[in-house]
Amino acid sequence: MQRSLSEKAYKEAVKYIPGGVNSPVRALKSVGAAPLFISRANGVTLTDVDGNEFIDFCLSWGVFILGHNHKKVNEAVKHAVDLGTSYGIPTLQETQLAKLLVESVPSLEKVRFVSSGTEAVMSAIRVARGFTKRNIIVKFDGCYHGHADHLLVSAGSGVAQLNASSSSGIPEDFTKYTLSLPFNDLESVKAVFEKHGDDIAAIIIEPVAANMGVIIPELSFLTELRTITKKYGALLIFDEVITGFRLSLGGAQERFGITPDLSTFGKIIGGGFPAAAFGGRNDIMAVLAPDGPVYQAGTLSGNPIAMASGIQTVQLLQQPGFYADLEAKSTLFIDGLKEIIKGKGIVLNHIGSMFTLFFSDHEIRNFEDVKNSDTERFARFFRALLNENVYISPSAYESNFISEAHTPEQLEKTLQTIKKVLAEI
Ligand SMILES: *Cc1c(COP(=O)(O)O)cnc(C)c1O
């Protein structure tokens, strides 16, 4: 496969952009490949600058549940652009999308828009702290909640570790209120609440972990998080930036029947534009300025183009049968995949239209398990697929996504390609 124009583009990019990319995973370092430069995308077909085409299972990290370049979403966006692209003054569209979110997601009574998932989580945590007047945040190893200083913590094994920052450039003091515990490990949560319960503002969790590859929570784990936070007067925050409008219209919370106090959204709700949101109970969201003392703001928050894109996207997702069809299609693909990987030392974690293949002989239940999987073999797998024109998420620590736009032929072709590639690596 010719990739000389991508290589050239990369050489040029590194002159002006650190590492040549604006988000680190795009450099494809962990999979030992050179980054692709994309010139267009349609449906689930990505076209790079060399003219190669790939079937896309990353879909801008889960954004494009309807596929790239959706006709109706594009029309809504083009119409919006003609009306001016930002005012910094309220619009009807913000209320419209807010109402769509509140109607769709069980726990939402109020939402506020921001421009990225990082901001949504940062703000939700500030609200949780402002509401509870407590400091400590409990998170889980391997869960990603954006790149705010105090959330870039992934503790060592076992008991909660304070001050363990996973990025340089963050003073230890900034993470001293963040406790990171093993995913799916209820005992460590109980232990931490016994010790610090009255100082814990919130637990934040990806209700299905997707940023260490897909890891399914045990249902009892999630329900106990709800119980224990209630018991101690802490809040439960579901970071649904990936799972929101992915696992159902009401996200993971609807799928599992658990009501968090606050939730965050991103990715899908902007339909490819920078929009994200956080929201929850009325009494909690009331702490936000201008009604309350918790400050939060944004020049481009609720941007009219992003709102138009989000409104059209959510309306399409509300069509009867949308999720049932997506699930049925995904199940067919997953069943095919299960056959192919049998006896090959591969674990397939999946739920709905999300899946990850781990190169491991053991069940994958937490971050430790993921780290013990064979990431070298994953890298070979990724590169071999790429050479066969299939683009999966370029890291052993990510989820893949199936969209409305994947055709049965593309899915079947992908299965055959995976089969072929597994025999080679
Ligand atoms: C992507 C993601 C974020 C961060 O969103 P950005 O828009 O990249 O800032 C936060 N939480 C989860 C669960 C995510 O997947």
The ligand as an ORCA input file, in Angstrom:
! r2SCAN-3c Opt
* xyz 0 1
  C     -13.333     11.194     25.110
  C     -13.656     11.132     26.548
  C     -13.526     12.239     27.405
  C     -12.887     13.525     26.953
  O     -13.578     14.123     25.929
  P     -12.793     15.190     24.985
  O     -13.870     15.725     24.127
  O     -11.754     14.407     24.272
  O     -12.204     16.209     25.887
  C     -13.968     12.141     28.689
  N     -14.525     10.996     29.143
  C     -14.654      9.908     28.366
  C     -15.306      8.694     28.914
  C     -14.210      9.940     27.056
  O     -14.304      8.841     26.300
*
